[in-house]
Amino acid sequence: MPATPAWPPRSAPRLFVETALGGGVAVPVDGNGAHYLISVMRVREGDTVLLFDGQSGEWAATAEQVRKRDLVLRCVQQTKPAETVPDFWLCAAPIKKGRIDLVAEKACELGVAKLVPVLTERSVVDKVNLDRLHAHLVEAAEQCGRTALPELAPMIPLARLLADWPAERTLFFADELGGAPMRDAFTAAPGPAALLIGPEGGFTTAERDLIRAAPQARAISLGPRILRAETAAIAATACWMAANGDWTSCETK
């Protein structure tokens, strides 16, 4: 006899929605979400779509009332519980459009809990489009299987970030002048943590002194080569996840 196909199918598209999900809940979808499902993924009535709302885990839903520009998805079964990610923040100076988008995308994929844009003296960008960054977080979460979006904070000046820094959270910062090897620093300070990455031109002397004066700050070295800001953010986040994050106990399913 033929094998029973897996349900929900692994090929089912995933979609982030604002509607609170639960058994039997009907979720109307229009706009870009409907275009993606109907025109790109060719979803038809009876097909399965995986939904998440950032709070209720992931739900398998059945497509109903599929029209040209909108459809309804009805929740049938929860397929993943609400997600718990490591308590790790990425605090990064905004960089040029495209590069900061890449940082947001990879931060989501790597399991970052909170993304904080930080304004520094040498930042070449003094404004960030939070709506665009949110859209990149949504797209990354849809593709990588996350059930909750990283928290996206408004941009904050460096001095204010440090003044309000939580006492229990270690602040690792990439210092071009040198610091402890990442592996040693990360394993020596488990618990709530954050990574601070400067702009393309690096921190000024005054900023570096201000950071080092923070009791929670730990300077780390990113190795012998000069890294672009986005490379430093992604690489150091990956190293922390390997040392203290959910990479330490992940299992293949």
C-alpha positions in Angstrom: 0.0 0.0 0.0 1.2 3.5 -0.7 2.6 5.4 2.3 0.4 8.0 3.9 1.8 11.4 3.0 3.0 13.5 5.9 0.7 16.2 7.2 1.1 19.0 7.2 3.3 18.7 4.1 6.8 20.0 4.4 6.3 22.0 1.2 3.4 24.0 2.7 4.0 27.8 2.6 4.4 29.7 5.8 2.9 33.1 6.5 3.1 35.5 9.4 -0.3 37.0 10.3 -1.5 39.6 12.8 -4.6 37.6 13.8 -4.4 35.7 17.1 -4.4 32.0 16.2 -6.2 29.1 17.7 -8.3 26.0 16.9 -11.0 26.8 14.3 -9.9 30.5 14.0 -10.6 31.9 10.5 -7.9 34.2 9.2 -8.7 36.5 6.3 -5.7 37.3 4.1 -5.4 40.0 1.5 -2.7 42.3 0.1 0.8 41.0 -0.3 0.1 37.9 1.7 -2.8 36.9 -0.6 -0.7 37.6 -3.7 2.1 35.4 -2.4 -0.2 32.5 -1.6 -2.5 32.7 -4.6 -0.2 34.0 -7.4 3.2 32.7 -6.3 2.5 29.6 -4.4 -0.6 28.7 -6.3 -2.6 27.9 -3.2 -6.1 26.5 -3.9 -9.1 25.6 -1.7 -8.3 22.7 0.5 -4.5 23.3 0.5 -2.5 23.6 3.7 -0.8 26.8 4.8 1.3 27.1 8.0 0.6 30.3 10.0 2.3 32.0 13.0 1.4 35.2 14.8 4.5 35.6 17.0 2.6 34.5 20.1 0.7 31.3 19.6 3.2 29.0 17.9 2.7 27.6 14.5 -0.7 26.4 13.1 -1.7 24.4 10.1 -4.6 26.0 8.3 -6.8 25.0 5.4 -7.4 27.5 2.5 -11.1 28.5 2.1 -12.9 31.0 -0.1 -9.9 31.5 -2.4 -10.6 34.4 -4.8 -8.4 36.5 -7.0 -7.1 38.9 -4.4 -8.0 37.4 -1.0 -8.7 34.2 0.8 -9.6 32.7 4.2 -7.3 30.3 6.1 -8.9 28.3 8.9 -6.7 26.9 11.7 -6.9 23.2 12.0 -4.0 22.0 14.2 -1.1 23.4 16.1 2.1 22.1 14.6 4.7 23.9 16.8 4.4 25.4 20.3 5.3 29.0 21.1 9.0 29.4 20.5 11.6 30.1 23.2 14.9 31.6 21.9 18.1 32.4 23.8 18.2 35.7 25.7 20.5 37.4 23.3 20.3 40.9 21.9 22.1 42.3 18.9 22.9 46.0 19.2 24.3 47.3 16.0 25.0 50.7 14.5 22.9 51.2 11.4 24.7 50.8 8.1 23.8 51.4 4.5 20.4 50.2 3.2 20.8 46.6 2.1 23.5 45.8 4.6 21.3 46.6 7.6 18.6 44.6 6.0 21.0 41.7 5.7 21.9 42.0 9.4 18.2 42.0 10.4 17.5 38.9 8.2 20.4 36.9 9.6 19.7 38.0 13.2 16.3 36.4 12.9 17.6 33.2 11.3 20.3 32.9 14.0 17.8 33.1 16.8 18.4 36.7 18.2 15.7 37.7 20.7 16.0 41.5 20.2 17.5 43.7 17.6 18.5 47.2 18.7 19.8 49.9 16.2 22.4 52.1 18.0 23.3 55.6 16.9 27.1 56.3 17.2 29.3 59.2 16.3 30.6 57.7 13.1 27.3 56.2 11.9 26.8 57.1 8.3 23.0 56.4 8.7 21.2 58.4 11.3 17.7 57.0 10.6 16.3 53.5 10.2 13.2 52.4 8.4 11.6 50.2 11.1 8.8 49.1 8.9 11.3 47.8 6.3 13.4 46.1 8.9 10.2 44.5 10.3 9.3 43.2 6.9 12.7 41.6 6.6 12.3 40.0 10.0 8.9 38.6 8.9 10.3 37.2 5.7 13.2 35.6 7.4 11.0 34.1 10.1 8.7 32.6 7.5 11.6 30.9 5.7 13.6 29.7 8.7 10.8 28.2 10.7 10.7 30.7 13.6 7.3 31.0 15.3 8.1 34.4 17.0 9.7 37.5 15.5 12.7 39.1 17.2 11.7 42.3 19.1 12.7 45.3 17.1 13.6 48.3 19.2 13.6 51.9 17.9 17.1 53.4 17.3 18.8 54.7 20.5 21.9 56.8 21.0 24.9 54.9 22.4 25.1 57.0 25.6 21.5 56.4 26.4 21.8 52.6 25.7 24.7 52.4 28.2 23.0 54.5 30.8 19.9 52.3 30.9 21.8 49.0 30.5 20.4 46.1 32.6 22.7 45.1 35.4 22.2 41.4 34.8 23.0 41.4 31.0 26.6 41.0 29.8 27.5 43.4 27.0 30.1 42.1 24.6 31.5 44.7 22.3 33.7 44.2 19.3 36.8 46.4 19.9 39.1 47.0 17.0 41.9 47.6 19.5 41.6 44.1 20.8 39.9 42.1 23.6 39.4 38.6 24.8 39.0 35.8 22.3 35.3 35.3 21.6 35.2 31.7 22.6 36.8 32.4 26.0 34.7 35.5 26.6 31.4 33.8 25.7 31.9 30.7 27.7 33.1 32.6 30.7 29.9 34.7 30.9 26.8 32.5 30.4 23.3 34.0 30.9 21.6 37.0 29.4 23.9 38.7 26.9 24.1 41.2 24.1 26.5 42.0 21.3 27.4 45.6 20.4 28.8 46.2 16.9 30.0 49.6 15.8 29.7 51.4 12.4 32.0 51.1 9.4 34.5 53.5 10.9 34.5 51.9 14.3 33.9 53.5 17.7 35.6 56.8 18.6 38.0 56.9 21.5 35.4 58.7 23.7 32.8 56.0 22.8 35.2 53.2 23.5 36.0 54.7 26.9 32.3 55.1 27.7 31.6 51.5 26.8 34.6 50.1 28.8 33.4 52.1 31.8 30.1 50.1 31.9 30.4 47.3 34.5 28.7 44.8 32.2 30.9 45.5 29.2 33.4 42.9 28.0 35.7 43.7 25.0 36.1 40.9 22.5 38.4 40.4 19.5 37.0 39.4 16.1 40.3 38.0 15.0 43.3 39.2 12.9 41.3 40.5 9.9 39.2 43.7 9.5 35.6 42.7 9.1 32.8 44.8 7.6 30.2 45.7 10.2 27.5 43.3 8.9 30.1 40.5 8.8 31.1 41.1 12.3 27.5 41.2 13.6 26.6 37.9 11.8 29.8 36.1 12.7 29.9 37.0 16.3 26.2 36.2 16.8 26.8 32.8 15.3 29.8 32.2 17.7 27.6 33.2 20.7 24.9 30.8 19.6 27.4 28.0 19.3 28.8 28.7 22.8 25.7 29.6 24.8 22.6 29.6 22.5 20.3 27.0 21.2 22.9 25.6 18.9 24.4 23.8 21.9 21.6 21.3 22.1 19.9 21.3 18.7 18.6 18.0 17.3 17.8 17.2 13.6 14.1 16.4 13.2 
